[in-house]
Amino acid sequence: MERRVVVTGIGVITSNGHGKEEFANALKQGKSGIRFRKELEELKFSCQVGGWIDKEVLDQKAQKYFSEADLLAMNEIMILSSIAGIDAWRDAGFEVPDSKSDYVNWHAGCVIGLGLSGIDTIAERVVPYIDSGKVKRLGSTMVEQIMMSSVSAKMSGLLALGNQVTSNSSACNTGTEAIIMAYERIRRGDAEVMLAGGAESSSKYVWGAFDAMKVLSSRFNDQPEKASRPMSASAGGFVPGSGSGILLLESLESAQKRNAKIYAEIIGAHLNCGGHRMGGSMTAPNSTSVQICIKEAVRKAGIKPEEIDAINGHLTATMADPIEVNNWATALGLPPEKFPYIQSTKSMIGHCLGAAGSIESVAVMLQLEQGFLHPSINSEDIHENIKPYEHKVVREMIQKDVRIIAKASFGFGDVNGCIIYKKWEG
């Protein structure tokens, strides 16, 4: 028998807020975390703005969470994911175990993914040290910092997780995919508790590759808070962002047994790929596969499309935004007057790649819990192909009791994920 899965903890750290209270307030206020980045100007990037936490600030936060010994073997992405994971763990009512204890929680695990991170450690330390004949000066912690599973492996050690511990990577769909993978594991009875989400660091080596593709915003370097413009006619590319968002998923039985606070239930989810056919490619979505992904998530949720109150879209502020909105309309089969509200969290924090879907899922949890819909800032000039749905684009915060929100991510590689979250009403 398939089990019900709920969300009992959330953790988030991003450019406009750390922790659920600060992040919720930023969402309500439409507060941008995007800033001008002098280092990108000096490196002659076309895009010179970004949504990430300054190193000095992150270092101060890290010292409150980790020992000096831990930090010697942690790079930025490990710090970001571990902070969000510990926050989600504590938010769910669990205690961080003593690192010297032999206790292992065999019923708890994690799926924490990443997009292109770890490359900063390789570029700044591994490559130059090896090329200059200084391999012995690298130290003994390089492997654990550059392996793709570093974020999940570190989490298992910090929290004594004894169930499945793994990292996934599916470009911009990573965070959403991680949540779905963890959801499926609990649903089939293989775990009681799973931390799930993604993380991304702020590496010039990652952002430079996107800058070379000319997919980053470059027209608002002097107005950084206006640079990320999802669904806008003046959108000129996405803004790089970093951070981490982690959900703690739990079987309903376990949550109720603990009398835990429940944010929401996952009532349906689906993953698929467009196979790089029918217009799909490494960098473009197959609209048919996107529509199938949405339809299947709704079908599995056992709801009618008109029951969806809002969509937290992928919506990156590129030419794909109008295509995405129209894919939603086709998949849901709803006319403009019955279309759900639609929003983009990326308008405030930029595109956090592997962390995007999970940070946005934290935003969904807060909106379901507190009864509001956050604005998509900088969307005053709606793209012509989205005009029929203009009245459903959330441009100012709406105080509203929302019950069901659909969250989707569509990534490079033509991969898709969609989750249907329902507010927990006891």
C-alpha positions in Angstrom: 0.0 0.0 0.0 1.4 3.4 -1.0 1.9 5.7 1.9 1.0 9.4 2.2 4.0 11.8 2.4 4.0 15.2 4.1 6.5 18.1 4.6 7.3 18.7 8.3 10.5 20.9 8.0 12.0 23.6 5.8 15.4 25.2 5.5 16.5 27.9 3.2 19.5 30.2 2.6 19.6 32.5 -0.4 20.4 36.0 -1.4 17.3 37.7 0.0 16.9 35.7 3.2 18.2 33.0 5.5 15.6 31.0 7.5 11.9 30.8 7.0 11.0 34.0 8.8 13.4 36.2 6.9 12.7 34.5 3.6 9.0 34.8 4.0 9.2 38.5 4.8 11.4 39.1 1.7 8.9 37.2 -0.5 5.9 39.2 0.9 7.8 42.5 0.3 9.1 41.6 -3.1 12.6 42.1 -1.8 15.4 41.4 -4.3 18.7 39.8 -3.3 20.3 40.6 -6.6 23.3 43.0 -6.4 26.0 44.5 -8.7 29.1 42.3 -8.6 32.3 44.2 -9.1 34.2 40.9 -9.7 32.1 40.1 -12.8 32.8 43.6 -14.2 36.5 43.1 -13.7 36.3 39.7 -15.5 34.5 41.4 -18.4 31.3 39.5 -18.0 28.3 40.9 -20.0 26.1 40.1 -16.9 27.6 41.9 -13.9 24.8 41.2 -11.4 24.1 38.2 -9.2 21.9 36.9 -6.4 24.3 35.3 -3.9 25.5 35.6 -0.3 28.7 37.5 0.2 31.6 35.3 1.3 32.1 37.2 4.6 28.5 36.9 5.5 28.4 33.2 4.7 31.6 32.6 6.7 30.0 34.2 9.8 26.9 32.1 9.5 29.0 28.9 9.0 30.9 29.5 12.2 27.6 29.2 14.1 26.8 25.8 12.6 30.1 24.0 12.2 33.3 23.3 14.0 36.7 24.4 12.7 37.5 20.8 11.9 34.3 20.5 9.8 35.0 23.8 7.9 38.5 22.7 6.9 36.8 20.0 4.7 33.8 22.1 3.4 33.5 24.3 0.4 30.7 26.8 -0.3 28.2 24.4 -1.7 28.6 22.1 1.3 28.2 24.9 3.7 25.0 26.2 2.0 23.4 22.8 1.8 24.3 21.8 5.3 23.0 25.0 6.8 19.6 24.6 5.0 19.5 20.9 5.9 20.2 21.4 9.6 17.6 24.2 9.7 15.0 21.9 8.1 15.9 19.1 10.5 15.5 21.3 13.5 12.3 22.9 12.1 10.8 19.4 11.9 11.5 19.0 15.6 14.6 16.7 15.4 17.8 17.3 17.4 21.2 17.3 15.8 23.0 14.2 17.1 26.3 14.3 19.0 29.1 13.7 16.5 30.8 11.4 19.0 27.8 9.2 19.5 27.5 5.8 17.6 23.8 6.4 17.0 22.6 6.1 13.4 19.1 6.8 12.3 18.4 3.9 9.9 15.0 5.3 8.9 16.2 8.7 7.7 18.2 9.6 4.6 18.6 12.4 2.1 18.6 13.2 -1.6 20.4 16.5 -2.1 21.5 17.5 -5.6 23.6 20.1 -7.3 23.9 21.5 -10.8 27.5 22.6 -11.7 29.1 23.3 -8.4 32.3 22.1 -6.9 34.0 23.4 -10.0 35.2 26.5 -8.0 37.3 24.2 -5.7 38.7 22.4 -8.7 39.5 25.6 -10.6 40.9 27.6 -7.7 42.8 24.9 -5.9 43.1 21.5 -7.6 44.1 22.5 -11.1 46.7 25.3 -10.1 48.3 23.2 -7.4 48.7 20.2 -9.6 49.9 22.1 -12.7 52.5 23.9 -10.5 53.8 20.6 -9.1 52.4 21.2 -5.6 50.1 18.2 -5.4 51.4 17.4 -1.9 50.1 20.8 -0.7 46.5 20.0 -1.7 45.8 18.3 1.6 43.7 15.3 2.4 40.2 16.8 2.1 40.1 17.7 -1.7 38.3 14.5 -2.8 35.4 14.9 -0.3 35.0 18.5 -1.5 35.0 17.8 -5.2 33.0 14.6 -5.4 29.5 15.2 -6.8 28.0 13.5 -3.7 29.7 15.8 -1.2 26.5 17.7 -0.3 24.6 14.5 0.6 27.6 12.7 2.2 28.3 15.6 4.5 24.7 15.8 5.5 24.7 12.1 6.5 27.7 12.7 8.8 26.2 15.7 10.4 22.8 14.1 11.1 23.7 10.4 11.4 21.5 9.4 8.4 21.5 5.7 7.8 19.0 5.3 5.0 19.6 6.1 1.3 22.0 9.0 1.0 22.6 10.3 -2.5 23.1 13.3 -4.8 21.2 13.8 -8.1 22.0 16.2 -10.9 19.5 17.1 -13.6 20.4 20.8 -14.4 17.7 23.2 -13.4 15.3 20.4 -12.5 17.7 19.0 -9.8 16.0 20.4 -6.7 12.5 19.4 -7.8 13.7 16.0 -8.9 15.4 15.4 -5.5 12.1 16.1 -3.7 10.3 13.7 -6.0 12.9 10.9 -5.5 12.7 11.3 -1.8 8.9 11.4 -1.9 8.8 8.1 -3.9 11.2 6.4 -1.4 9.0 7.2 1.6 5.8 6.4 -0.4 6.9 2.9 -1.1 7.9 2.3 2.5 11.7 2.3 2.2 12.2 5.3 4.6 10.3 7.3 7.2 12.2 10.6 6.9 14.1 12.1 3.9 15.8 15.5 3.6 15.4 16.6 0.0 16.5 19.5 -2.2 19.4 21.1 -3.9 22.3 23.6 -3.6 24.4 25.8 -5.8 27.5 27.9 -5.1 28.5 31.2 -6.6 31.3 30.3 -9.0 32.6 32.6 -11.7 33.6 29.5 -13.6 30.0 28.3 -13.8 28.5 31.7 -14.6 31.1 32.4 -17.2 30.0 29.5 -19.3 26.4 30.8 -19.2 27.6 34.3 -20.0 29.4 33.0 -23.1 26.0 31.5 -24.2 24.5 35.0 -24.0 21.6 33.7 -21.8 22.3 36.0 -18.8 20.8 39.4 -18.2 23.1 42.2 -19.3 20.9 45.3 -19.8 20.3 46.1 -16.2 23.8 46.1 -14.7 23.2 49.6 -13.3 19.8 48.6 -11.9 20.5 45.1 -10.4 17.2 44.7 -8.6 15.4 45.1 -12.0 17.6 42.6 -13.8 15.5 39.5 -13.3 12.3 40.0 -15.3 10.3 36.8 -15.7 7.3 36.9 -18.1 8.3 40.5 -19.1 8.6 41.9 -22.6 11.9 43.4 -21.5 13.4 40.2 -20.1 16.9 39.7 -21.5 18.1 36.6 -19.8 18.4 35.1 -16.4 20.4 36.3 -13.4 22.9 34.0 -11.7 22.0 33.0 -8.2 23.1 30.6 -5.5 21.8 29.1 -2.2 20.0 26.1 -0.9 16.5 25.0 -0.1 15.8 21.7 1.8 12.5 20.1 2.6 12.1 17.4 5.3 9.7 14.8 4.0 8.1 12.3 6.3 5.5 9.6 6.1 2.2 10.8 7.4 2.2 8.0 10.0 5.6 9.1 11.4 4.6 12.8 11.5 1.3 12.1 13.3 3.0 9.8 15.7 5.4 12.6 16.6 2.6 15.1 16.6 4.8 17.1 14.2 3.7 20.3 12.5 2.8 19.6 8.9 3.1 22.3 6.2 1.7 20.4 3.3 1.1 17.0 1.6 2.6 16.0 -1.7 -0.4 14.6 -3.5 1.1 14.1 -7.0 4.4 14.3 -8.8 5.9 13.3 -12.1 9.3 13.3 -13.9 10.0 12.9 -17.6 12.2 13.9 -20.5 11.5 15.2 -24.0 14.1 13.0 -25.7 15.5 16.0 -27.6 12.8 15.6 -30.2 9.9 17.7 -31.4 11.8 20.9 -30.8 13.5 19.7 -27.6 17.3 19.8 -27.3 20.0 20.1 -24.7 18.9 23.7 -24.2 15.3 23.9 -25.3 12.2 22.1 -24.0 10.0 19.7 -25.9 6.6 21.3 -25.2 4.7 18.0 -25.6 6.8 16.4 -22.8 6.4 19.5 -20.6 2.6 19.2 -21.0 2.7 15.5 -20.3 4.7 16.1 -17.1 2.1 18.6 -15.8 -0.9 16.4 -16.8 0.6 13.4 -15.1 1.3 15.2 -11.9 -2.3 16.5 -11.8 -3.7 13.1 -12.7 -1.7 11.4 -9.9 -2.9 14.1 -7.5 -6.4 13.1 -8.2 -7.6 16.7 -8.6 -9.1 18.7 -11.4 -7.0 21.4 -13.0 -9.3 24.2 -11.8 -8.6 23.2 -8.2 -5.0 24.5 -8.5 -4.9 27.9 -6.9 -1.4 28.9 -8.1 1.6 27.9 -10.2 5.1 28.5 -9.0 6.7 28.2 -12.4 10.2 27.7 -13.7 10.1 31.1 -15.4 13.7 32.2 -15.8 13.3 35.5 -17.6 14.3 34.1 -21.0 12.5 33.6 -24.3 11.2 30.3 -22.8 8.8 32.1 -20.4 6.0 32.6 -22.9 6.4 29.0 -24.1 6.1 27.8 -20.5 3.0 29.7 -19.7 1.3 28.5 -22.8 2.4 24.9 -22.0 0.7 25.3 -18.6 -2.5 26.6 -20.3 -2.5 23.7 -22.8 -1.8 21.1 -20.2 -4.4 22.3 -17.7 -7.0 23.0 -20.5 -8.2 26.1 -18.7 -9.3 29.4 -20.4 -7.6 32.6 -19.2 -10.4 33.5 -16.8 -10.0 30.1 -15.0 -6.2 30.0 -15.2 -4.4 29.8 -11.8 -2.3 32.6 -10.4 1.2 32.3 -11.6 4.5 33.6 -10.1 8.3 33.4 -10.4 10.5 33.3 -7.3 13.5 33.9 -9.6 12.4 37.5 -10.0 13.9 38.2 -6.5 16.8 35.8 -6.2 17.8 34.9 -9.8 18.3 31.4 -11.1 19.9 29.1 -8.5 20.2 26.2 -11.0 20.4 23.0 -9.0 18.9 24.7 -6.0 16.1 26.5 -7.8 13.3 24.0 -7.6 13.8 23.3 -3.9 14.2 27.0 -2.9 11.0 27.6 -4.7 9.3 24.7 -3.0 10.2 26.3 0.3 8.5 29.5 -1.0 5.5 27.3 -1.7 5.4 25.9 1.8 5.5 29.4 3.3 2.7 30.6 1.1 0.5 27.6 1.9 1.2 28.0 5.6 0.8 31.8 5.9 -1.9 32.4 3.2 -0.3 34.6 0.7 1.0 34.7 -2.9 4.3 36.5 -3.4 4.8 38.9 -6.3 6.8 38.4 -9.4 8.7 41.7 -9.4 9.7 43.4 -12.6 6.8 41.9 -14.6 5.0 45.2 -15.2 5.4 44.9 -19.0 4.0 41.4 -19.7 5.2 39.7 -22.8 2.8 39.8 -25.7 2.4 36.1 -25.8 1.4 36.0 -22.2 -1.1 38.9 -22.4 -4.2 36.7 -22.2 -3.1 35.6 -18.7 -1.8 39.0 -17.5 -4.5 39.3 -14.9 -3.2 36.1 -13.2 0.4 37.1 -13.0 1.0 38.0 -9.3 2.6 41.5 -9.4 1.8 42.6 -5.9 1.5 40.4 -2.8 -1.9 38.8 -2.5 -3.2 37.8 0.9 -5.2 34.7 0.1 -5.9 31.3 1.6 -4.3 29.0 -1.0 -4.8 25.2 -0.8 -3.1 23.7 -3.8 0.1 25.0 -5.6 1.8 23.3 -8.5 5.6 23.6 -8.6 7.5 22.7 -11.8 11.1 22.9 -13.0 12.3 22.4 -16.6 16.0 21.9 -17.1 18.8 21.8 -19.7 18.8 18.3 -21.2 15.0 18.6 -21.9 14.1 17.2 -18.4 11.0 18.1 -16.5 9.5 17.7 -13.0 6.2 18.8 -11.5 4.9 18.5 -7.9 1.4 19.2 -6.6 1.5 20.5 -3.0 -1.7 20.6 -0.9 -1.9 22.6 2.3 -2.3 20.4 5.4 -5.6 21.0 7.0 -5.5 18.2 9.5 
